[in-house]
Amino acid sequence: MTILNRMDSCCPECNLFLLPAQDVSQQLRADENFLRSAIVTIVLILILSAYIYYLNFV
């Protein structure tokens, strides 16, 4: 197994350039913010639906 420590990040066998791994922490924060906003939206819709339902019967 060859360790890739060359400056150009080129594979010695296939001569393809290797891309660095993406920063996963930023993607996780974006996913967490999206899920949080989706949950808040669902909760607000449920509360609004319950309020409208209550207004119709009172």
MODELLER restraints for C-alpha pairs under 7 A, 6 or more apart:
rsr = mdl.restraints
at = mdl.atoms
rsr.add(forms.Gaussian(group=physical.xy_distance, feature=features.Distance(at['CA:9:A'], at['CA:17:A']), mean=5.76, stdev=0.5))
rsr.add(forms.Gaussian(group=physical.xy_distance, feature=features.Distance(at['CA:9:A'], at['CA:18:A']), mean=5.56, stdev=0.5))
rsr.add(forms.Gaussian(group=physical.xy_distance, feature=features.Distance(at['CA:10:A'], at['CA:16:A']), mean=5.55, stdev=0.5))
rsr.add(forms.Gaussian(group=physical.xy_distance, feature=features.Distance(at['CA:10:A'], at['CA:17:A']), mean=4.42, stdev=0.5))
rsr.add(forms.Gaussian(group=physical.xy_distance, feature=features.Distance(at['CA:10:A'], at['CA:18:A']), mean=6.04, stdev=0.5))
rsr.add(forms.Gaussian(group=physical.xy_distance, feature=features.Distance(at['CA:11:A'], at['CA:17:A']), mean=6.31, stdev=0.5))
rsr.add(forms.Gaussian(group=physical.xy_distance, feature=features.Distance(at['CA:11:A'], at['CA:18:A']), mean=7.00, stdev=0.5))
